[in-house]
């Protein structure tokens, strides 16, 4: 039985969740924007790290579009942009 918040996700699953490439997720991990662990030679992202990342992305969106002058149609992210650039 798993306790809440102890579930781990593969990088591919995280990329699918955010509709970005796996390379974008690896860049987010490398930059420190997304926490991850190396478990048995594979990279895994804990569920709690996804919650923190979601909140950071939501806050960045709020700052940019509600408080700032940016318009969503002019700031659509490029598929090759890093998560940090999008967030």
N, C-alpha and C positions, 0 to 999 in steps of 0.2 A: 504494500500500500504506500502510495506517495503522499507526502504532505503537500499542502498547497504551496506553490512557488518553487518546488524542487524539480520541476520538469525541465528537461534540456531538449533543445531543438538543433537539428543539423543546419548548416549554413544554407543549403539549398532550400529548406523549408522556410527559413527566415526571408530569403530572397523572394520566394513566391508570395509570402505574406505581404511584403511591401512592393511587389511588382517591379523589382529591380534585378540586375544581374548578380550572380554570386560574387563577382569581382567587386561590386559596389559594397557588399556586406563585408568582404575581407578588408576593404579600405577603411570602412567604418570601425572595424575591430582594431586595425593597425593604428588608426588615429586616436583611439581611446573613446570614441563617441558611443561605442557599443561594447559592453563587457562580454568576454567569452573565455572558455577554458579549453585546454588541450587534454582530452581524456582518451587514453589508449591510442594515441597517435592521430586522433581526429579532433577537429574543432567543434565545440558544442556551445550554444548560447543558452544561458539559463532564462527561465520564464520571467523572473524578476527583472533581468536586464532589458527584456523587451518592454516591460511596463515603464521602466525609467526612460527608455528610448522613445516610446510613444509620447510620454509627457513632454520630453525635450522637443520633439518635433511639433507637438501641438502648441507649445509656448512660442517656438520660433515662427510658426504660422500666424499666431495671434499677433506677435510683435510686428511682423512684416505687413500683414493685410488689414488688421484692425487699427493698430496704432501708427503704422507707417503709411507711406504714399504709394506703395507697390500695388499693382493690379494683378490678379491671378493669371489673366490671359497673357500678360507680358513677362511673367516670371515662371512659366511652365518649365519644369526641369528637363534637362537633356538626359537621354538614356545613359550617356557616358559620364554624367556628373557624379561626384561623390555624394554620399549621404550627408556629409558635413556641409557641402555646398547647397544641397537642397533644403536641409534643416535650418 
